[in-house]
Amino acid sequence: MFLSLEDETGIANAIITPQIFREHHIVVVNQQFLLIEGTLQNQDNVISVKAQRVLALGITRAETVSHDFH
């Protein structure tokens, strides 16, 4: 599985192997925010994180709104 992660600096991809997805599928599918730990890869200027662990990222109850940084 591939996830696109975006912040004000740009887009990075998360690569989630079938094994990692099986281990963490409930978090990946049901959580609004994710913390992805893994190995950073830069191939042809494409930044990716090969996930080794996926966790739910707890946030406050503050309202979240989309921002257009472009």
All heavy atoms as a GROMACS GRO file, in nm:
protein
  555
    1MET      N    1   0.084  -0.115   0.000
    1MET     CA    2   0.000   0.000   0.000
    1MET      C    3   0.090   0.122   0.000
    1MET      O    4   0.196   0.124   0.060
    1MET     CB    5  -0.089  -0.001   0.126
    1MET     CG    6  -0.156   0.129   0.154
    1MET     SD    7  -0.249   0.128   0.308
    1MET     CE    8  -0.409   0.098   0.240
    2PHE      N    9   0.045   0.227  -0.069
    2PHE     CA   10   0.116   0.354  -0.071
    2PHE      C   11   0.024   0.461  -0.014
    2PHE      O   12  -0.094   0.468  -0.049
    2PHE     CB   13   0.155   0.393  -0.214
    2PHE     CG   14   0.252   0.297  -0.276
    2PHE    CD1   15   0.208   0.192  -0.354
    2PHE    CD2   16   0.388   0.312  -0.256
    2PHE    CE1   17   0.296   0.103  -0.412
    2PHE    CE2   18   0.478   0.224  -0.312
    2PHE     CZ   19   0.432   0.119  -0.391
    3LEU      N   20   0.078   0.542   0.075
    3LEU     CA   21   0.006   0.656   0.130
    3LEU      C   22   0.083   0.782   0.093
    3LEU      O   23   0.206   0.784   0.101
    3LEU     CB   24  -0.004   0.648   0.282
    3LEU     CG   25  -0.082   0.534   0.343
    3LEU    CD1   26  -0.070   0.540   0.495
    3LEU    CD2   27  -0.227   0.542   0.302
    4SER      N   28   0.013   0.885   0.053
    4SER     CA   29   0.076   1.015   0.029
    4SER      C   30   0.062   1.099   0.155
    4SER      O   31  -0.049   1.116   0.206
    4SER     CB   32   0.008   1.086  -0.088
    4SER     OG   33   0.030   1.016  -0.206
    5LEU      N   34   0.174   1.149   0.203
    5LEU     CA   35   0.177   1.232   0.323
    5LEU      C   36   0.215   1.373   0.279
    5LEU      O   37   0.312   1.391   0.206
    5LEU     CB   38   0.280   1.180   0.422
    5LEU     CG   39   0.271   1.031   0.456
    5LEU    CD1   40   0.390   0.990   0.540
    5LEU    CD2   41   0.142   1.002   0.527
    6GLU      N   42   0.138   1.471   0.323
    6GLU     CA   43   0.164   1.608   0.279
    6GLU      C   44   0.166   1.703   0.397
    6GLU      O   45   0.084   1.694   0.488
    6GLU     CB   46   0.057   1.652   0.179
    6GLU     CG   47   0.081   1.789   0.121
    6GLU     CD   48  -0.019   1.826   0.014
    6GLU    OE1   49  -0.116   1.752  -0.008
    6GLU    OE2   50   0.002   1.932  -0.048
    7ASP      N   51   0.262   1.794   0.395
    7ASP     CA   52   0.264   1.906   0.489
    7ASP      C   53   0.307   2.029   0.412
    7ASP      O   54   0.312   2.027   0.288
    7ASP     CB   55   0.353   1.877   0.610
    7ASP     CG   56   0.500   1.864   0.577
    7ASP    OD1   57   0.541   1.897   0.463
    7ASP    OD2   58   0.577   1.823   0.664
    8GLU      N   59   0.338   2.136   0.482
    8GLU     CA   60   0.372   2.261   0.415
    8GLU      C   61   0.502   2.254   0.335
    8GLU      O   62   0.529   2.340   0.253
    8GLU     CB   63   0.377   2.378   0.515
    8GLU     CG   64   0.484   2.367   0.620
    8GLU     CD   65   0.443   2.285   0.742
    8GLU    OE1   66   0.332   2.232   0.746
    8GLU    OE2   67   0.527   2.276   0.833
    9THR      N   68   0.584   2.150   0.356
    9THR     CA   69   0.709   2.138   0.282
    9THR      C   70   0.695   2.054   0.156
    9THR      O   71   0.786   2.051   0.075
    9THR     CB   72   0.819   2.077   0.371
    9THR    OG1   73   0.784   1.942   0.406
    9THR    CG2   74   0.842   2.160   0.496
   10GLY      N   75   0.585   1.983   0.141
   10GLY     CA   76   0.567   1.902   0.020
   10GLY      C   77   0.505   1.767   0.050
   10GLY      O   78   0.445   1.746   0.156
   11ILE      N   79   0.523   1.676  -0.043
   11ILE     CA   80   0.462   1.543  -0.036
   11ILE      C   81   0.571   1.438  -0.018
   11ILE      O   82   0.676   1.444  -0.082
   11ILE     CB   83   0.381   1.514  -0.163
   11ILE    CG1   84   0.265   1.612  -0.177
   11ILE    CG2   85   0.329   1.370  -0.163
   11ILE    CD1   86   0.188   1.599  -0.306
   12ALA      N   87   0.544   1.342   0.068
   12ALA     CA   88   0.628   1.223   0.083
   12ALA      C   89   0.536   1.102   0.074
   12ALA      O   90   0.416   1.112   0.100
   12ALA     CB   91   0.702   1.224   0.217
   13ASN      N   92   0.590   0.991   0.035
   13ASN     CA   93   0.512   0.869   0.023
   13ASN      C   94   0.549   0.773   0.135
   13ASN      O   95   0.665   0.763   0.173
   13ASN     CB   96   0.540   0.802  -0.111
   13ASN     CG   97   0.503   0.890  -0.227
   13ASN    OD1   98   0.390   0.935  -0.235
   13ASN    ND2   99   0.597   0.917  -0.315
   14ALA      N  100   0.450   0.703   0.186
   14ALA     CA  101   0.474   0.595   0.281
   14ALA      C  102   0.449   0.464   0.209
   14ALA      O  103   0.344   0.446   0.145
   14ALA     CB  104   0.381   0.607   0.402
   15ILE      N  105   0.545   0.375   0.218
   15ILE     CA  106   0.534   0.243   0.158
   15ILE      C  107   0.503   0.146   0.271
   15ILE      O  108   0.581   0.131   0.365
   15ILE     CB  109   0.665   0.202   0.088
   15ILE    CG1  110   0.701   0.306  -0.017
   15ILE    CG2  111   0.653   0.062   0.029
   15ILE    CD1  112   0.844   0.293  -0.067
   16ILE      N  113   0.387   0.082   0.262
   16ILE     CA  114   0.344  -0.011   0.367
   16ILE      C  115   0.336  -0.149   0.304
   16ILE      O  116   0.252  -0.175   0.217
   16ILE     CB  117   0.209   0.031   0.428
   16ILE    CG1  118   0.223   0.171   0.489
   16ILE    CG2  119   0.162  -0.070   0.531
   16ILE    CD1  120   0.096   0.229   0.545
   17THR      N  121   0.426  -0.236   0.345
   17THR     CA  122   0.430  -0.372   0.290
   17THR      C  123   0.308  -0.451   0.338
   17THR      O  124   0.244  -0.415   0.438
   17THR     CB  125   0.558  -0.444   0.335
   17THR    OG1  126   0.556  -0.456   0.478
   17THR    CG2  127   0.683  -0.371   0.289
   18PRO      N  128   0.275  -0.561   0.270
   18PRO     CA  129   0.162  -0.642   0.314
   18PRO      C  130   0.173  -0.689   0.459
   18PRO      O  131   0.074  -0.688   0.532
   18PRO     CB  132   0.164  -0.761   0.217
   18PRO     CG  133   0.223  -0.704   0.092
   18PRO     CD  134   0.329  -0.607   0.142
   19GLN      N  135   0.292  -0.725   0.503
   19GLN     CA  136   0.310  -0.770   0.642
   19GLN      C  137   0.280  -0.657   0.740
   19GLN      O  138   0.208  -0.677   0.838
   19GLN     CB  139   0.452  -0.821   0.663
   19GLN     CG  140   0.478  -0.860   0.808
   19GLN     CD  141   0.623  -0.897   0.833
   19GLN    OE1  142   0.701  -0.915   0.742
   19GLN    NE2  143   0.658  -0.909   0.960
   20ILE      N  144   0.334  -0.538   0.715
   20ILE     CA  145   0.309  -0.424   0.804
   20ILE      C  146   0.161  -0.387   0.800
   20ILE      O  147   0.101  -0.356   0.904
   20ILE     CB  148   0.398  -0.304   0.764
   20ILE    CG1  149   0.546  -0.338   0.781
   20ILE    CG2  150   0.361  -0.180   0.844
   20ILE    CD1  151   0.588  -0.370   0.923
   21PHE      N  152   0.099  -0.394   0.682
   21PHE     CA  153  -0.044  -0.364   0.674
   21PHE      C  154  -0.125  -0.464   0.756
   21PHE      O  155  -0.218  -0.425   0.827
   21PHE     CB  156  -0.092  -0.363   0.528
   21PHE     CG  157  -0.235  -0.324   0.515
   21PHE    CD1  158  -0.275  -0.193   0.530
   21PHE    CD2  159  -0.333  -0.420   0.491
   21PHE    CE1  160  -0.408  -0.156   0.519
   21PHE    CE2  161  -0.466  -0.385   0.481
   21PHE     CZ  162  -0.504  -0.253   0.495
   22ARG      N  163  -0.092  -0.592   0.748
   22ARG     CA  164  -0.163  -0.692   0.828
   22ARG      C  165  -0.150  -0.663   0.978
   22ARG      O  166  -0.245  -0.675   1.053
   22ARG     CB  167  -0.111  -0.833   0.798
   22ARG     CG  168  -0.169  -0.895   0.673
   22ARG     CD  169  -0.135  -1.042   0.661
   22ARG     NE  170   0.008  -1.071   0.657
   22ARG     CZ  171   0.083  -1.068   0.546
   22ARG    NH1  172   0.029  -1.036   0.430
   22ARG    NH2  173   0.211  -1.096   0.551
   23GLU      N  174  -0.031  -0.623   1.019
   23GLU     CA  175  -0.006  -0.596   1.161
   23GLU      C  176  -0.077  -0.469   1.210
   23GLU      O  177  -0.114  -0.460   1.326
   23GLU     CB  178   0.144  -0.581   1.186
   23GLU     CG  179   0.222  -0.709   1.168
   23GLU     CD  180   0.372  -0.688   1.175
   23GLU    OE1  181   0.418  -0.577   1.216
   23GLU    OE2  182   0.447  -0.781   1.140
   24HIS      N  183  -0.093  -0.371   1.122
   24HIS     CA  184  -0.142  -0.240   1.163
   24HIS      C  185  -0.266  -0.194   1.086
   24HIS      O  186  -0.299  -0.076   1.086
   24HIS     CB  187  -0.032  -0.135   1.145
   24HIS     CG  188   0.094  -0.165   1.221
   24HIS    ND1  189   0.105  -0.147   1.357
   24HIS    CD2  190   0.213  -0.216   1.180
   24HIS    CE1  191   0.226  -0.182   1.396
   24HIS    NE2  192   0.294  -0.225   1.291
   25HIS      N  193  -0.339  -0.286   1.022
   25HIS     CA  194  -0.447  -0.246   0.934
   25HIS      C  195  -0.558  -0.169   1.004
   25HIS      O  196  -0.615  -0.076   0.947
   25HIS     CB  197  -0.505  -0.367   0.858
   25HIS     CG  198  -0.584  -0.459   0.943
   25HIS    ND1  199  -0.523  -0.558   1.019
   25HIS    CD2  200  -0.716  -0.470   0.964
   25HIS    CE1  201  -0.617  -0.624   1.083
   25HIS    NE2  202  -0.735  -0.574   1.052
   26ILE      N  203  -0.588  -0.202   1.128
   26ILE     CA  204  -0.694  -0.130   1.199
   26ILE      C  205  -0.656   0.017   1.217
   26ILE      O  206  -0.738   0.106   1.196
   26ILE     CB  207  -0.727  -0.197   1.333
   26ILE    CG1  208  -0.790  -0.334   1.306
   26ILE    CG2  209  -0.817  -0.110   1.419
   26ILE    CD1  210  -0.816  -0.417   1.428
   27VAL      N  211  -0.532   0.043   1.252
   27VAL     CA  212  -0.485   0.180   1.268
   27VAL      C  213  -0.484   0.252   1.133
   27VAL      O  214  -0.535   0.364   1.121
   27VAL     CB  215  -0.344   0.183   1.332
   27VAL    CG1  216  -0.286   0.323   1.330
   27VAL    CG2  217  -0.348   0.128   1.473
   28VAL      N  218  -0.430   0.188   1.030
   28VAL     CA  219  -0.419   0.252   0.899
   28VAL      C  220  -0.557   0.289   0.845
   28VAL      O  221  -0.577   0.398   0.792
   28VAL     CB  222  -0.346   0.159   0.799
   28VAL    CG1  223  -0.354   0.214   0.657
   28VAL    CG2  224  -0.201   0.141   0.841
   29VAL      N  225  -0.653   0.201   0.860
   29VAL     CA  226  -0.785   0.222   0.801
   29VAL      C  227  -0.872   0.316   0.885
   29VAL      O  228  -0.948   0.395   0.829
   29VAL     CB  229  -0.856   0.086   0.782
   29VAL    CG1  230  -0.999   0.104   0.739
   29VAL    CG2  231  -0.780   0.002   0.681
   30ASN      N  232  -0.859   0.312   1.017
   30ASN     CA  233  -0.955   0.383   1.103
   30ASN      C  234  -0.907   0.512   1.165
   30ASN      O  235  -0.990   0.589   1.215
   30ASN     CB  236  -1.002   0.289   1.214
   30ASN     CG  237  -1.083   0.174   1.160
   30ASN    OD1  238  -1.173   0.192   1.081
   30ASN    ND2  239  -1.047   0.053   1.200
   31GLN      N  240  -0.778   0.539   1.165
   31GLN     CA  241  -0.729   0.659   1.234
   31GLN      C  242  -0.718   0.778   1.139
   31GLN      O  243  -0.679   0.763   1.023
   31GLN     CB  244  -0.594   0.632   1.298
   31GLN     CG  245  -0.600   0.534   1.412
   31GLN     CD  246  -0.690   0.582   1.524
   31GLN    OE1  247  -0.680   0.696   1.569
   31GLN    NE2  248  -0.779   0.496   1.570
   32GLN      N  249  -0.749   0.894   1.190
   32GLN     CA  250  -0.744   1.016   1.110
   32GLN      C  251  -0.600   1.063   1.089
   32GLN      O  252  -0.565   1.112   0.983
   32GLN     CB  253  -0.824   1.126   1.180
   32GLN     CG  254  -0.836   1.252   1.100
   32GLN     CD  255  -0.927   1.354   1.169
   32GLN    OE1  256  -0.966   1.336   1.283
   32GLN    NE2  257  -0.958   1.459   1.099
   33PHE      N  258  -0.516   1.047   1.191
   33PHE     CA  259  -0.377   1.089   1.184
   33PHE      C  260  -0.287   0.972   1.217
   33PHE      O  261  -0.314   0.896   1.310
   33PHE     CB  262  -0.350   1.205   1.280
   33PHE     CG  263  -0.430   1.327   1.247
   33PHE    CD1  264  -0.547   1.356   1.316
   33PHE    CD2  265  -0.390   1.413   1.146
   33PHE    CE1  266  -0.622   1.467   1.284
   33PHE    CE2  267  -0.464   1.525   1.114
   33PHE     CZ  268  -0.581   1.552   1.184
   34LEU      N  269  -0.177   0.959   1.142
   34LEU     CA  270  -0.086   0.846   1.160
   34LEU      C  271   0.055   0.895   1.189
   34LEU      O  272   0.099   0.997   1.135
   34LEU     CB  273  -0.082   0.761   1.033
   34LEU     CG  274  -0.213   0.701   0.986
   34LEU    CD1  275  -0.195   0.633   0.851
   34LEU    CD2  276  -0.268   0.603   1.088
   35LEU      N  277   0.125   0.819   1.272
   35LEU     CA  278   0.267   0.836   1.293
   35LEU      C  279   0.333   0.715   1.228
   35LEU      O  280   0.305   0.602   1.268
   35LEU     CB  281   0.301   0.842   1.442
   35LEU     CG  282   0.448   0.843   1.478
   35LEU    CD1  283   0.516   0.969   1.425
   35LEU    CD2  284   0.466   0.833   1.628
   36ILE      N  285   0.414   0.739   1.127
   36ILE     CA  286   0.477   0.629   1.054
   36ILE      C  287   0.626   0.634   1.078
   36ILE      O  288   0.692   0.734   1.049
   36ILE     CB  289   0.445   0.639   0.903
   36ILE    CG1  290   0.294   0.630   0.884
   36ILE    CG2  291   0.518   0.531   0.826
   36ILE    CD1  292   0.247   0.650   0.743
   37GLU      N  293   0.680   0.525   1.131
   37GLU     CA  294   0.823   0.513   1.157
   37GLU      C  295   0.882   0.417   1.055
   37GLU      O  296   0.822   0.314   1.024
   37GLU     CB  297   0.848   0.459   1.297
   37GLU     CG  298   0.802   0.551   1.407
   37GLU     CD  299   0.826   0.493   1.546
   37GLU    OE1  300   0.854   0.372   1.557
   37GLU    OE2  301   0.816   0.569   1.642
   38GLY      N  302   1.000   0.452   1.004
   38GLY     CA  303   1.063   0.364   0.908
   38GLY      C  304   1.187   0.425   0.848
   38GLY      O  305   1.240   0.525   0.899
   39THR      N  306   1.231   0.366   0.740
   39THR     CA  307   1.353   0.408   0.672
   39THR      C  308   1.319   0.509   0.564
   39THR      O  309   1.233   0.484   0.479
   39THR     CB  310   1.422   0.285   0.608
   39THR    OG1  311   1.444   0.188   0.709
   39THR    CG2  312   1.553   0.324   0.545
   40LEU      N  313   1.389   0.622   0.567
   40LEU     CA  314   1.370   0.726   0.467
   40LEU      C  315   1.445   0.688   0.340
   40LEU      O  316   1.562   0.647   0.344
   40LEU     CB  317   1.422   0.860   0.519
   40LEU     CG  318   1.396   0.981   0.431
   40LEU    CD1  319   1.246   1.007   0.419
   40LEU    CD2  320   1.467   1.102   0.488
   41GLN      N  321   1.377   0.700   0.226
   41GLN     CA  322   1.437   0.669   0.097
   41GLN      C  323   1.423   0.790   0.006
   41GLN      O  324   1.320   0.857   0.006
   41GLN     CB  325   1.368   0.549   0.032
   41GLN     CG  326   1.376   0.423   0.113
   41GLN     CD  327   1.299   0.307   0.050
   41GLN    OE1  328   1.214   0.325  -0.035
   41GLN    NE2  329   1.332   0.187   0.092
   42ASN      N  330   1.526   0.817  -0.073
   42ASN     CA  331   1.522   0.924  -0.173
   42ASN      C  332   1.569   0.862  -0.304
   42ASN      O  333   1.687   0.840  -0.324
   42ASN     CB  334   1.611   1.040  -0.133
   42ASN     CG  335   1.602   1.156  -0.230
   42ASN    OD1  336   1.551   1.144  -0.340
   42ASN    ND2  337   1.654   1.270  -0.188
   43GLN      N  338   1.473   0.834  -0.391
   43GLN     CA  339   1.506   0.772  -0.518
   43GLN      C  340   1.455   0.863  -0.630
   43GLN      O  341   1.335   0.888  -0.640
   43GLN     CB  342   1.443   0.634  -0.529
   43GLN     CG  343   1.485   0.556  -0.650
   43GLN     CD  344   1.435   0.413  -0.645
   43GLN    OE1  345   1.341   0.381  -0.574
   43GLN    NE2  346   1.498   0.328  -0.722
   44ASP      N  347   1.546   0.914  -0.711
   44ASP     CA  348   1.512   1.006  -0.820
   44ASP      C  349   1.432   1.126  -0.768
   44ASP      O  350   1.333   1.167  -0.829
   44ASP     CB  351   1.435   0.934  -0.930
   44ASP     CG  352   1.515   0.821  -0.993
   44ASP    OD1  353   1.638   0.838  -1.008
   44ASP    OD2  354   1.456   0.718  -1.027
   45ASN      N  355   1.474   1.180  -0.654
   45ASN     CA  356   1.410   1.295  -0.590
   45ASN      C  357   1.267   1.269  -0.545
   45ASN      O  358   1.189   1.362  -0.527
   45ASN     CB  359   1.416   1.420  -0.679
   45ASN     CG  360   1.557   1.470  -0.694
   45ASN    OD1  361   1.635   1.467  -0.598
   45ASN    ND2  362   1.593   1.515  -0.812
   46VAL      N  363   1.231   1.143  -0.530
   46VAL     CA  364   1.102   1.106  -0.473
   46VAL      C  365   1.129   1.057  -0.331
   46VAL      O  366   1.202   0.960  -0.311
   46VAL     CB  367   1.031   0.996  -0.556
   46VAL    CG1  368   0.903   0.952  -0.488
   46VAL    CG2  369   1.005   1.045  -0.697
   47ILE      N  370   1.073   1.126  -0.232
   47ILE     CA  371   1.095   1.095  -0.092
   47ILE      C  372   0.989   0.994  -0.046
   47ILE      O  373   0.870   1.015  -0.067
   47ILE     CB  374   1.087   1.221  -0.004
   47ILE    CG1  375   1.182   1.329  -0.056
   47ILE    CG2  376   1.113   1.189   0.143
   47ILE    CD1  377   1.326   1.290  -0.054
   48SER      N  378   1.036   0.886   0.015
   48SER     CA  379   0.945   0.783   0.066
   48SER      C  380   0.994   0.737   0.203
   48SER      O  381   1.113   0.745   0.234
   48SER     CB  382   0.942   0.662  -0.027
   48SER     OG  383   0.900   0.698  -0.155
   49VAL      N  384   0.900   0.688   0.282
   49VAL     CA  385   0.932   0.623   0.408
   49VAL      C  386   0.884   0.480   0.396
   49VAL      O  387   0.766   0.455   0.374
   49VAL     CB  388   0.862   0.692   0.527
   49VAL    CG1  389   0.890   0.616   0.656
   49VAL    CG2  390   0.906   0.836   0.539
   50LYS      N  391   0.976   0.385   0.407
   50LYS     CA  392   0.938   0.244   0.408
   50LYS      C  393   0.899   0.210   0.552
   50LYS      O  394   0.983   0.201   0.640
   50LYS     CB  395   1.051   0.155   0.360
   50LYS     CG  396   1.008   0.011   0.346
   50LYS     CD  397   1.113  -0.074   0.280
   50LYS     CE  398   1.061  -0.216   0.269
   50LYS     NZ  399   1.166  -0.304   0.216
   51ALA      N  400   0.769   0.196   0.574
   51ALA     CA  401   0.715   0.184   0.709
   51ALA      C  402   0.763   0.057   0.778
   51ALA      O  403   0.764  -0.051   0.719
   51ALA     CB  404   0.563   0.186   0.704
   52GLN      N  405   0.802   0.073   0.903
   52GLN     CA  406   0.835  -0.039   0.990
   52GLN      C  407   0.734  -0.050   1.103
   52GLN      O  408   0.715  -0.155   1.161
   52GLN     CB  409   0.976  -0.024   1.046
   52GLN     CG  410   1.082  -0.029   0.939
   52GLN     CD  411   1.218   0.014   0.989
   52GLN    OE1  412   1.231   0.092   1.081
   52GLN    NE2  413   1.321  -0.038   0.924
   53ARG      N  414   0.667   0.064   1.130
   53ARG     CA  415   0.566   0.069   1.235
   53ARG      C  416   0.469   0.182   1.206
   53ARG      O  417   0.509   0.287   1.158
   53ARG     CB  418   0.635   0.091   1.371
   53ARG     CG  419   0.548   0.059   1.489
   53ARG     CD  420   0.630   0.046   1.614
   53ARG     NE  421   0.657   0.180   1.667
   53ARG     CZ  422   0.676   0.203   1.795
   53ARG    NH1  423   0.675   0.105   1.882
   53ARG    NH2  424   0.700   0.325   1.838
   54VAL      N  425   0.341   0.158   1.232
   54VAL     CA  426   0.239   0.259   1.211
   54VAL      C  427   0.159   0.271   1.341
   54VAL      O  428   0.110   0.172   1.394
   54VAL     CB  429   0.144   0.220   1.096
   54VAL    CG1  430   0.039   0.327   1.076
   54VAL    CG2  431   0.222   0.198   0.967
   55LEU      N  432   0.150   0.395   1.390
   55LEU     CA  433   0.079   0.420   1.515
   55LEU      C  434  -0.026   0.528   1.494
   55LEU      O  435  -0.012   0.613   1.406
   55LEU     CB  436   0.178   0.469   1.622
   55LEU     CG  437   0.295   0.379   1.654
   55LEU    CD1  438   0.398   0.453   1.735
   55LEU    CD2  439   0.247   0.256   1.726
   56ALA      N  440  -0.128   0.526   1.578
   56ALA     CA  441  -0.224   0.636   1.578
   56ALA      C  442  -0.156   0.757   1.641
   56ALA      O  443  -0.086   0.745   1.742
   56ALA     CB  444  -0.348   0.597   1.658
   57LEU      N  445  -0.175   0.873   1.582
   57LEU     CA  446  -0.119   0.996   1.634
   57LEU      C  447  -0.228   1.070   1.708
   57LEU      O  448  -0.325   1.117   1.647
   57LEU     CB  449  -0.063   1.082   1.520
   57LEU     CG  450   0.004   1.212   1.559
   57LEU    CD1  451   0.125   1.186   1.648
   57LEU    CD2  452   0.048   1.287   1.435
   58GLY      N  453  -0.216   1.076   1.839
   58GLY     CA  454  -0.316   1.144   1.920
   58GLY      C  455  -0.303   1.294   1.907
   58GLY      O  456  -0.194   1.350   1.908
   59ILE      N  457  -0.415   1.360   1.892
   59ILE     CA  458  -0.417   1.506   1.884
   59ILE      C  459  -0.520   1.558   1.982
   59ILE      O  460  -0.598   1.482   2.039
   59ILE     CB  461  -0.449   1.556   1.742
   59ILE    CG1  462  -0.588   1.508   1.698
   59ILE    CG2  463  -0.344   1.511   1.643
   59ILE    CD1  464  -0.641   1.579   1.578
   60THR      N  465  -0.523   1.688   1.995
   60THR     CA  466  -0.624   1.748   2.082
   60THR      C  467  -0.759   1.744   2.011
   60THR      O  468  -0.769   1.705   1.896
   60THR     CB  469  -0.588   1.895   2.112
   60THR    OG1  470  -0.599   1.970   1.991
   60THR    CG2  471  -0.450   1.908   2.171
   61ARG      N  472  -0.858   1.789   2.078
   61ARG     CA  473  -0.991   1.795   2.018
   61ARG      C  474  -1.011   1.920   1.934
   61ARG      O  475  -1.121   1.953   1.894
   61ARG     CB  476  -1.098   1.787   2.127
   61ARG     CG  477  -1.101   1.653   2.196
   61ARG     CD  478  -1.232   1.638   2.270
   61ARG     NE  479  -1.236   1.514   2.343
   61ARG     CZ  480  -1.281   1.399   2.292
   61ARG    NH1  481  -1.322   1.395   2.168
   61ARG    NH2  482  -1.283   1.290   2.364
   62ALA      N  483  -0.901   1.991   1.908
   62ALA     CA  484  -0.911   2.112   1.826
   62ALA      C  485  -0.961   2.077   1.687
   62ALA      O  486  -0.930   1.972   1.632
   62ALA     CB  487  -0.774   2.179   1.816
   63GLU      N  488  -1.040   2.166   1.631
   63GLU     CA  489  -1.095   2.143   1.497
   63GLU      C  490  -0.981   2.138   1.396
   63GLU      O  491  -0.886   2.218   1.403
   63GLU     CB  492  -1.191   2.255   1.460
   63GLU     CG  493  -1.252   2.238   1.324
   63GLU     CD  494  -1.349   2.348   1.289
   63GLU    OE1  495  -1.398   2.416   1.380
   63GLU    OE2  496  -1.375   2.366   1.170
   64THR      N  497  -0.987   2.044   1.305
   64THR     CA  498  -0.886   2.035   1.200
   64THR      C  499  -0.949   2.078   1.069
   64THR      O  500  -1.057   2.034   1.033
   64THR     CB  501  -0.833   1.891   1.188
   64THR    OG1  502  -0.943   1.803   1.166
   64THR    CG2  503  -0.758   1.849   1.313
   65VAL      N  504  -0.879   2.167   1.002
   65VAL     CA  505  -0.926   2.215   0.872
   65VAL      C  506  -0.814   2.202   0.772
   65VAL      O  507  -0.697   2.204   0.807
   65VAL     CB  508  -0.975   2.362   0.879
   65VAL    CG1  509  -1.100   2.375   0.964
   65VAL    CG2  510  -0.867   2.452   0.932
   66SER      N  511  -0.850   2.187   0.648
   66SER     CA  512  -0.753   2.176   0.541
   66SER      C  513  -0.692   2.314   0.512
   66SER      O  514  -0.760   2.416   0.519
   66SER     CB  515  -0.820   2.120   0.416
   66SER     OG  516  -0.730   2.115   0.310
   67HIS      N  517  -0.564   2.314   0.478
   67HIS     CA  518  -0.495   2.437   0.439
   67HIS      C  519  -0.442   2.421   0.298
   67HIS      O  520  -0.389   2.316   0.264
   67HIS     CB  521  -0.377   2.467   0.534
   67HIS     CG  522  -0.419   2.491   0.674
   67HIS    ND1  523  -0.471   2.612   0.716
   67HIS    CD2  524  -0.419   2.412   0.783
   67HIS    CE1  525  -0.499   2.604   0.845
   67HIS    NE2  526  -0.469   2.484   0.887
   68ASP      N  527  -0.454   2.523   0.219
   68ASP     CA  528  -0.401   2.521   0.084
   68ASP      C  529  -0.270   2.598   0.085
   68ASP      O  530  -0.269   2.720   0.096
   68ASP     CB  531  -0.501   2.584  -0.013
   68ASP     CG  532  -0.454   2.574  -0.156
   68ASP    OD1  533  -0.348   2.515  -0.182
   68ASP    OD2  534  -0.525   2.627  -0.245
   69PHE      N  535  -0.158   2.526   0.076
   69PHE     CA  536  -0.027   2.589   0.082
   69PHE      C  537   0.027   2.627  -0.056
   69PHE      O  538   0.138   2.670  -0.069
   69PHE     CB  539   0.073   2.497   0.152
   69PHE     CG  540   0.040   2.477   0.298
   69PHE    CD1  541  -0.017   2.359   0.342
   69PHE    CD2  542   0.065   2.577   0.390
   69PHE    CE1  543  -0.047   2.340   0.476
   69PHE    CE2  544   0.036   2.559   0.523
   69PHE     CZ  545  -0.020   2.441   0.566
   70HIS      N  546  -0.051   2.608  -0.161
   70HIS     CA  547  -0.002   2.636  -0.296
   70HIS      C  548  -0.046   2.770  -0.343
   70HIS      O  549  -0.143   2.825  -0.321
   70HIS     CB  550  -0.050   2.529  -0.394
   70HIS     CG  551  -0.001   2.394  -0.354
   70HIS    ND1  552   0.123   2.348  -0.386
   70HIS    CD2  553  -0.060   2.294  -0.283
   70HIS    CE1  554   0.139   2.226  -0.339
   70HIS    NE2  555   0.030   2.192  -0.276
   0.00000   0.00000   0.00000
